[in-house]
Amino acid sequence: MSTIFLTGGAGFIGSFVAEKLLGRGDTVVCVDDFNDYYDVTLKEARVEPFTHNPNFTLYRKDIRDLAAMKEIFAKHRIDKVCHLAARAGVRASIKDPLLYTEVNVDGTTNLLECCRIFNVKHFIFASTSSVYGNNKKIPFSEDDPVDHPISPYAATKKATELIAHTYSHLFGIRCIGLRFFTVYGPKGRPDMAAFLFADGIMNGTAIQVFNHGNMERDFTYIDDIVDGVLRSIDADELRYEIINLGNSHTVKLTTFIELIERGLGKTANKEFCEMQPGDVPKTHADITKAQRLLGWQPHTKIEKGIEHFIQWYVNEYKRS
Ligand SMILES: NC(=O)c1ccc[n+]([C@@H]2O[C@H](COP(=O)([O-])OP(=O)(O)OC[C@H]3O[C@@H](n4cnc5c(N)ncnc54)[C@H](O)[C@@H]3O)[C@@H](O)[C@H]2O)c1
């Protein structure tokens, strides 16, 4: 049993990671600032089931606050860090790049500093498929150059990969950066496609379909992502690795919308729009490295994953 310092535990991915860790008997020290980037009641609802678990401690703190982070590290004997807190979202990062560098870059550096000071040797962190920018080579491989990010969000995530490498090299901290590819599922993020489309279809308002529908995404189901995160937390033999976690199967945006329409039994009112600045037309993960290093394999087909999302959206989210 380990004590895991988990950041972003009230977030979409973080709350599922917390549930899995607690379920197998680990202790979770969770930090989340419950900021209002999206509906805070959703964040509160995600952590509510853990609040009575004696193995779960919640700190409503900001990772930018180094003194607060040090205090938490001093209080608990942390074995490993799973750092998922971030300002996520490409479009919002163009509006407020300084917030993104402060939270994503400075915040991550604060946590690596805590690892150095408190001798914590295992640091998992969330990167993103966005670092590939307009990469022309498909599928995207960890060996592809990613020196030309096209949004502040992507640039901050690439920066965290670099700073983590430095700490790994200098202080022998095992750092594993996971490049997640468009994660979806129950309790997901309201600013992401599945949610936006479901809201529009249910409310009868127009949904914006960017690049006139000529978009493809490697949608990856939450359970598969969580499995990859847990495998990384347990991967004690690695040193510094950047690893793609994607379904490795692209889906057309129009197909994705059709599946949501079918699940809700309603047709979308589509407004076809230009490509958004910072956005990319296609993502596709090469996952041979995740298979080789983590023994990871995604299992959830898009039809099943959307079914689970719609069930939650209709039966739990819309009613609460
Ligand atoms: N969801 C995806 O498709 C996806 C894809 C690629 C990468 N990622 C990355 O995965 C991680 C988790 O993403 P998610 O979809 O669960 O996002 P999320 O926004 O639901 O979760 C992030 C959590 O971090 C918290 N947080 C933000 N700033 C903080 C701060 N300064 N201090 C403390 N807590 C803070 C938020 O309150 C939130 O609960 C992020 O690092 C994100 O960049 C997500």
The ligand as an ORCA input file, in Angstrom:
! r2SCAN-3c Opt
* xyz 0 1
  N      -9.592     15.216    -20.590
  C      -8.792     15.125    -21.640
  O      -9.211     14.792    -22.760
  C      -7.320     15.415    -21.512
  C      -6.514     15.263    -22.650
  C      -5.146     15.539    -22.541
  C      -4.591     15.903    -21.338
  N      -5.396     16.071    -20.245
  C      -4.762     16.480    -18.986
  O      -5.179     15.591    -17.970
  C      -5.275     16.264    -16.721
  C      -6.661     16.067    -16.123
  O      -7.605     16.562    -17.065
  P      -9.170     16.523    -16.797
  O      -9.836     16.356    -18.104
  O      -9.471     15.613    -15.670
  O      -9.383     18.047    -16.356
  P     -10.208     18.680    -15.136
  O     -10.215     20.151    -15.375
  O     -11.510     17.991    -14.977
  O      -9.293     18.332    -13.883
  C      -8.229     19.157    -13.461
  C      -8.434     19.455    -11.989
  O      -7.322     20.246    -11.565
  C      -7.797     21.243    -10.696
  N      -6.886     22.391    -10.760
  C      -6.703     23.260    -11.800
  N      -5.833     24.211    -11.454
  C      -5.434     23.935    -10.175
  C      -4.543     24.575     -9.281
  N      -3.901     25.702     -9.602
  N      -4.357     24.021     -8.062
  C      -5.015     22.897     -7.703
  N      -5.894     22.269     -8.518
  C      -6.096     22.781     -9.738
  C      -9.178     21.614    -11.211
  O     -10.000     22.195    -10.216
  C      -9.689     20.262    -11.704
  O     -10.485     19.622    -10.710
  C      -4.923     17.727    -17.007
  O      -3.563     17.910    -16.710
  C      -5.163     17.862    -18.505
  O      -4.367     18.876    -19.071
  C      -6.745     15.833    -20.307
*
